[in-house]
């Protein structure tokens, strides 16, 4: 669930083009009245040390920006509502009406000109559970990819059941969560979800994780998509 204190949140993610590490550099939120806020937070200092430059129109790292409209730099990442095929685009994201914030949330707002995207954070688990669909990280390291189709994909299939395994000794992320297909490591939960999922797994929450899509000709950091369902009911030994 992405709502906290009556505000709906999105994390703003920046991916280092060299290391491909993803940093949570800020939060965009909307309240019930339709007022928007943006601020830098979380890993902004680490990101700047590794080459991130502050976004145009948001040049004060300590400021909380407020607007009655979705900030133009973010709204410009969305398809124009006047496009002839806008109906098809909305249906792609299971939407019936054009709403900028909802479309940004569902599409991710990624552009080929930069390494910014928007993701829904895990802030709490609703009573009926939580479901997230996302691409796992670190696949290129597991498959030794060199820009061509990875031969190891022959052993990865849609609808495969996956197992999550904590890796607290990971030097890059103490909350790291490995994604295992049987006994084979195929990647990791993205860092922007790892802390929350590590806590939930440690707390005994039940989950079901399956491969929902394999895109063999896609770039390797977005080639295995999974569907993760988390239930409030805990599993006790």
C-alpha contacts under 8 A as a table, 3 or more apart, distances in Angstrom:
res1	aa1	res2	aa2	distance
1	X	121	X	7.43
1	X	122	X	5.82
1	X	123	X	5.73
1	X	124	X	5.36
1	X	125	X	5.98
1	X	126	X	6.39
1	X	130	X	6.96
2	X	8	X	5.50
2	X	9	X	5.40
2	X	10	X	7.29
2	X	120	X	6.22
2	X	121	X	5.82
2	X	122	X	6.15
2	X	123	X	5.61
2	X	124	X	7.31
3	X	6	X	6.15
3	X	7	X	5.34
3	X	8	X	4.31
3	X	9	X	6.19
3	X	123	X	7.10
4	X	7	X	5.34
4	X	8	X	6.53
4	X	9	X	7.59
4	X	123	X	7.17
6	X	31	X	6.18
6	X	32	X	6.87
7	X	29	X	6.12
7	X	30	X	5.50
7	X	31	X	4.47
7	X	32	X	6.95
8	X	29	X	5.31
8	X	30	X	5.28
8	X	31	X	6.34
9	X	27	X	6.68
9	X	28	X	5.80
9	X	29	X	4.32
9	X	30	X	6.75
9	X	120	X	6.89
9	X	121	X	7.12
10	X	27	X	5.77
10	X	28	X	5.16
10	X	29	X	6.09
10	X	105	X	7.02
10	X	118	X	6.16
10	X	119	X	5.62
10	X	120	X	4.98
10	X	121	X	6.24
11	X	24	X	6.38
11	X	25	X	7.64
11	X	26	X	5.97
11	X	27	X	4.74
11	X	28	X	6.35
11	X	118	X	5.64
11	X	119	X	5.35
11	X	120	X	6.24
11	X	121	X	6.18
12	X	24	X	5.87
12	X	25	X	5.82
12	X	26	X	5.01
12	X	27	X	5.72
12	X	28	X	6.98
12	X	116	X	6.99
12	X	117	X	6.01
12	X	118	X	4.80
12	X	119	X	6.73
13	X	22	X	6.38
13	X	23	X	5.53
13	X	24	X	4.71
13	X	25	X	5.87
13	X	26	X	7.30
13	X	116	X	5.59
13	X	117	X	5.29
13	X	118	X	5.97
13	X	119	X	7.29
14	X	22	X	5.60
14	X	23	X	5.23
14	X	24	X	6.56
14	X	25	X	6.55
14	X	47	X	7.77
14	X	52	X	7.69
14	X	115	X	5.55
14	X	116	X	4.75
14	X	117	X	6.77
15	X	20	X	5.49
15	X	21	X	5.54
15	X	22	X	4.27
15	X	23	X	6.23
15	X	115	X	5.33
15	X	116	X	6.75
16	X	19	X	5.61
16	X	20	X	4.74
16	X	21	X	5.43
16	X	22	X	6.40
16	X	23	X	7.86
16	X	47	X	7.87
16	X	50	X	7.32
16	X	51	X	7.50
16	X	52	X	7.60
16	X	115	X	7.36
17	X	20	X	5.22
17	X	21	X	7.96
17	X	115	X	7.26
22	X	190	X	7.80
22	X	191	X	6.86
22	X	192	X	7.59
23	X	43	X	5.90
23	X	44	X	7.42
23	X	46	X	7.98
23	X	47	X	6.27
23	X	191	X	7.81
23	X	192	X	7.42
24	X	41	X	7.60
24	X	42	X	5.96
24	X	43	X	5.41
24	X	44	X	6.95
24	X	192	X	6.60
25	X	40	X	5.76
25	X	41	X	5.71
25	X	42	X	5.98
25	X	43	X	5.25
25	X	44	X	4.41
25	X	47	X	7.02
26	X	38	X	7.16
26	X	39	X	5.58
26	X	40	X	4.05
26	X	41	X	4.85
26	X	42	X	6.62
26	X	43	X	7.89
26	X	44	X	7.05
27	X	37	X	7.96
27	X	38	X	5.65
27	X	39	X	5.65
27	X	40	X	6.49
27	X	41	X	6.97
28	X	36	X	7.19
28	X	37	X	5.73
28	X	38	X	4.51
28	X	39	X	6.90
29	X	36	X	5.62
29	X	37	X	5.29
29	X	38	X	6.55
30	X	33	X	7.97
30	X	34	X	5.87
30	X	35	X	5.56
30	X	36	X	4.56
30	X	37	X	6.53
30	X	101	X	7.95
31	X	34	X	5.45
31	X	35	X	5.55
31	X	36	X	6.72
32	X	35	X	7.46
34	X	68	X	6.60
34	X	69	X	7.52
35	X	66	X	7.25
35	X	67	X	5.94
35	X	68	X	4.67
35	X	69	X	6.74
36	X	66	X	5.65
36	X	67	X	5.18
36	X	68	X	6.08
36	X	69	X	6.63
36	X	70	X	6.27
36	X	71	X	7.76
37	X	64	X	6.79
37	X	65	X	5.45
37	X	66	X	4.55
37	X	67	X	6.51
38	X	64	X	5.93
38	X	65	X	5.08
38	X	66	X	6.66
39	X	61	X	7.50
39	X	62	X	7.58
39	X	63	X	6.46
39	X	64	X	4.83
39	X	65	X	6.21
40	X	44	X	6.34
40	X	61	X	5.82
40	X	62	X	7.07
40	X	63	X	7.79
40	X	64	X	7.81
41	X	44	X	5.63
43	X	46	X	5.41
43	X	47	X	6.14
44	X	47	X	5.02
44	X	48	X	6.13
45	X	48	X	5.21
45	X	49	X	6.32
46	X	49	X	5.13
46	X	50	X	6.46
47	X	50	X	5.11
47	X	51	X	6.45
47	X	52	X	5.34
48	X	51	X	5.18
48	X	52	X	4.44
48	X	53	X	6.33
49	X	52	X	7.20
54	X	58	X	6.57
54	X	59	X	5.77
54	X	61	X	7.59
55	X	58	X	5.28
55	X	59	X	6.48
56	X	59	X	6.47
56	X	73	X	7.63
57	X	73	X	7.54
58	X	61	X	7.43
58	X	65	X	7.87
60	X	63	X	5.48
67	X	70	X	6.86
67	X	71	X	6.82
70	X	74	X	6.88
70	X	75	X	6.01
70	X	100	X	7.30
70	X	101	X	7.19
71	X	74	X	5.51
71	X	75	X	6.10
72	X	75	X	4.84
72	X	76	X	5.80
73	X	76	X	5.45
73	X	77	X	7.17
74	X	77	X	5.54
74	X	78	X	7.67
74	X	109	X	7.69
75	X	78	X	5.65
75	X	100	X	6.78
75	X	104	X	7.88
76	X	79	X	7.70
77	X	104	X	7.86
77	X	109	X	5.39
77	X	110	X	7.14
77	X	111	X	6.92
78	X	100	X	7.41
78	X	103	X	7.39
78	X	104	X	6.76
78	X	109	X	6.41
79	X	83	X	7.32
79	X	86	X	7.58
80	X	83	X	5.59
80	X	86	X	7.66
81	X	86	X	6.21
81	X	98	X	6.82
82	X	86	X	7.00
83	X	86	X	5.19
84	X	87	X	7.62
85	X	88	X	5.41
85	X	89	X	6.53
86	X	89	X	4.95
86	X	90	X	6.16
87	X	90	X	5.18
87	X	91	X	6.21
87	X	96	X	7.95
88	X	91	X	5.10
88	X	92	X	6.18
89	X	92	X	5.08
89	X	93	X	6.78
90	X	93	X	5.32
90	X	94	X	6.19
90	X	95	X	4.84
90	X	96	X	6.29
90	X	97	X	7.20
90	X	98	X	7.08
90	X	103	X	7.88
91	X	94	X	4.72
91	X	95	X	5.45
91	X	96	X	6.76
92	X	95	X	7.54
93	X	103	X	7.55
93	X	106	X	6.26
93	X	107	X	7.14
95	X	98	X	7.35
98	X	103	X	7.34
99	X	102	X	5.44
99	X	103	X	6.00
100	X	103	X	5.17
100	X	104	X	6.08
101	X	104	X	5.07
101	X	105	X	6.13
102	X	105	X	5.00
102	X	106	X	6.18
103	X	106	X	5.15
103	X	107	X	5.79
103	X	108	X	7.97
104	X	107	X	5.34
104	X	108	X	5.50
104	X	109	X	5.33
104	X	118	X	7.20
105	X	108	X	5.56
105	X	109	X	7.56
105	X	118	X	6.59
105	X	119	X	6.54
105	X	120	X	6.71
107	X	110	X	7.67
108	X	117	X	5.40
108	X	118	X	4.67
108	X	119	X	6.04
109	X	116	X	7.89
109	X	117	X	5.54
109	X	118	X	6.12
110	X	114	X	7.85
110	X	115	X	7.37
110	X	116	X	5.99
110	X	117	X	4.72
110	X	118	X	7.40
111	X	114	X	6.05
111	X	115	X	7.41
111	X	116	X	7.33
111	X	117	X	7.84
112	X	115	X	7.60
121	X	192	X	7.47
121	X	193	X	7.14
122	X	125	X	7.66
122	X	193	X	6.88
122	X	196	X	6.76
123	X	196	X	8.00
125	X	129	X	5.85
125	X	130	X	5.92
125	X	230	X	7.90
125	X	231	X	7.86
125	X	232	X	6.89
126	X	129	X	5.16
126	X	130	X	6.39
126	X	232	X	7.75
127	X	232	X	6.64
128	X	231	X	7.17
128	X	232	X	7.44
129	X	229	X	7.19
129	X	230	X	5.58
129	X	231	X	4.51
129	X	232	X	5.81
130	X	229	X	5.65
130	X	230	X	5.14
130	X	231	X	6.61
131	X	227	X	7.05
131	X	228	X	5.53
131	X	229	X	4.35
131	X	230	X	6.35
132	X	227	X	5.82
132	X	228	X	5.22
132	X	229	X	6.58
133	X	225	X	6.95
133	X	226	X	5.64
133	X	227	X	4.45
133	X	228	X	6.27
134	X	225	X	5.44
134	X	226	X	5.68
134	X	227	X	6.80
135	X	190	X	7.86
135	X	221	X	7.45
135	X	222	X	5.32
135	X	223	X	6.87
135	X	224	X	5.52
135	X	225	X	4.14
135	X	226	X	6.08
136	X	139	X	7.17
136	X	179	X	7.93
136	X	187	X	5.99
136	X	188	X	5.62
136	X	189	X	5.38
136	X	190	X	5.98
136	X	221	X	7.30
136	X	222	X	7.01
136	X	224	X	6.13
136	X	225	X	6.32
136	X	226	X	7.03
137	X	187	X	5.50
137	X	188	X	4.99
137	X	189	X	6.05
137	X	190	X	5.35
137	X	221	X	5.81
137	X	222	X	7.48
138	X	141	X	5.56
138	X	142	X	6.68
138	X	186	X	7.88
138	X	187	X	4.89
138	X	188	X	5.89
138	X	221	X	6.52
139	X	142	X	5.14
139	X	143	X	6.09
139	X	186	X	6.01
139	X	187	X	4.85
139	X	188	X	7.71
139	X	220	X	6.10
139	X	221	X	6.07
139	X	223	X	7.79
139	X	224	X	7.84
140	X	143	X	5.24
140	X	144	X	5.56
140	X	145	X	4.96
140	X	220	X	5.33
140	X	221	X	6.51
141	X	144	X	5.15
141	X	145	X	6.91
142	X	185	X	7.01
142	X	186	X	6.03
142	X	187	X	6.54
143	X	150	X	6.37
143	X	151	X	7.83
143	X	152	X	6.12
143	X	186	X	7.74
144	X	150	X	7.68
145	X	148	X	6.68
145	X	149	X	7.51
145	X	150	X	5.90
145	X	220	X	7.22
147	X	219	X	7.44
147	X	220	X	7.85
148	X	217	X	7.86
149	X	216	X	6.08
149	X	217	X	6.11
150	X	153	X	5.73
150	X	216	X	7.35
151	X	154	X	6.06
152	X	155	X	5.95
152	X	156	X	7.44
153	X	156	X	5.07
153	X	157	X	7.84
153	X	216	X	7.14
154	X	157	X	7.72
156	X	160	X	7.47
156	X	181	X	7.82
156	X	214	X	7.70
157	X	160	X	5.78
157	X	211	X	7.03
157	X	214	X	6.88
158	X	210	X	7.64
158	X	211	X	4.97
158	X	212	X	5.41
158	X	213	X	5.55
158	X	214	X	6.34
159	X	210	X	5.51
159	X	211	X	5.01
159	X	212	X	5.91
160	X	181	X	7.26
160	X	210	X	5.44
160	X	211	X	5.43
161	X	181	X	6.94
161	X	208	X	7.60
161	X	209	X	6.06
161	X	210	X	4.53
161	X	211	X	6.80
162	X	179	X	6.60
162	X	180	X	5.58
162	X	181	X	5.01
162	X	182	X	6.89
162	X	208	X	7.63
162	X	209	X	5.29
162	X	210	X	5.43
162	X	211	X	7.31
163	X	179	X	5.96
163	X	180	X	5.00
163	X	181	X	6.50
163	X	182	X	7.19
163	X	209	X	6.88
164	X	177	X	6.27
164	X	178	X	5.61
164	X	179	X	4.94
164	X	180	X	6.12
164	X	209	X	7.97
165	X	177	X	5.51
165	X	178	X	4.99
165	X	179	X	6.59
165	X	180	X	7.29
166	X	175	X	7.21
166	X	176	X	6.11
166	X	177	X	4.57
166	X	178	X	6.13
166	X	198	X	6.68
167	X	170	X	5.70
167	X	174	X	7.06
167	X	175	X	6.89
167	X	176	X	5.27
167	X	177	X	5.82
167	X	178	X	6.71
168	X	173	X	7.59
168	X	174	X	4.65
168	X	175	X	5.76
168	X	176	X	6.30
169	X	174	X	6.14
170	X	173	X	5.54
170	X	174	X	5.49
170	X	175	X	7.83
170	X	176	X	6.41
171	X	174	X	6.64
172	X	176	X	7.99
173	X	176	X	5.17
173	X	191	X	7.49
175	X	194	X	5.56
175	X	195	X	5.09
175	X	198	X	5.87
176	X	188	X	7.15
176	X	189	X	7.20
176	X	191	X	7.18
176	X	194	X	5.71
176	X	195	X	7.50
176	X	198	X	7.41
177	X	188	X	5.70
177	X	189	X	5.52
177	X	194	X	6.07
177	X	197	X	7.76
177	X	198	X	6.69
178	X	185	X	6.84
178	X	186	X	7.93
178	X	187	X	6.18
178	X	188	X	4.56
178	X	189	X	6.47
179	X	185	X	5.98
179	X	186	X	5.90
179	X	187	X	5.31
179	X	188	X	5.17
179	X	189	X	6.67
180	X	183	X	6.00
180	X	184	X	5.34
180	X	185	X	4.62
180	X	186	X	5.87
180	X	187	X	7.42
181	X	184	X	5.13
181	X	185	X	6.42
181	X	186	X	6.60
189	X	193	X	6.64
189	X	194	X	5.91
190	X	193	X	5.68
190	X	194	X	6.19
191	X	194	X	4.91
191	X	195	X	7.37
192	X	195	X	7.40
193	X	196	X	5.71
193	X	197	X	6.12
194	X	197	X	5.19
194	X	198	X	5.79
195	X	198	X	5.17
195	X	199	X	6.32
196	X	199	X	5.22
196	X	200	X	6.32
197	X	200	X	4.97
197	X	201	X	6.03
198	X	201	X	5.25
198	X	202	X	6.06
199	X	202	X	5.11
199	X	203	X	6.06
200	X	203	X	4.97
200	X	204	X	6.39
200	X	205	X	5.52
201	X	204	X	5.17
201	X	205	X	5.61
201	X	206	X	7.48
202	X	205	X	7.71
203	X	234	X	7.84
204	X	234	X	5.19
204	X	235	X	5.63
204	X	236	X	7.10
205	X	230	X	6.95
205	X	231	X	6.26
205	X	232	X	6.05
205	X	233	X	6.19
205	X	234	X	4.37
205	X	235	X	6.27
206	X	230	X	5.92
206	X	231	X	5.41
206	X	232	X	7.16
206	X	233	X	6.47
206	X	234	X	5.48
206	X	235	X	5.85
207	X	228	X	6.98
207	X	229	X	5.40
207	X	230	X	4.39
207	X	231	X	6.11
208	X	228	X	5.78
208	X	229	X	5.19
208	X	230	X	6.70
209	X	226	X	6.69
209	X	227	X	5.66
209	X	228	X	4.40
209	X	229	X	6.39
210	X	226	X	5.54
210	X	227	X	5.47
210	X	228	X	6.71
211	X	214	X	7.43
211	X	224	X	7.04
211	X	225	X	5.95
211	X	226	X	4.33
211	X	227	X	6.31
212	X	224	X	7.88
212	X	225	X	5.58
212	X	226	X	4.93
212	X	227	X	5.86
213	X	223	X	7.92
213	X	224	X	6.04
213	X	225	X	4.99
213	X	226	X	6.80
214	X	223	X	5.80
214	X	224	X	4.84
214	X	225	X	6.36
215	X	218	X	5.34
215	X	222	X	7.86
215	X	223	X	4.77
215	X	224	X	6.44
216	X	223	X	6.26
217	X	223	X	7.69
218	X	222	X	6.67
218	X	223	X	5.44
219	X	222	X	5.87
219	X	223	X	6.15
220	X	223	X	5.11
221	X	224	X	7.95
222	X	225	X	7.10
231	X	234	X	7.40
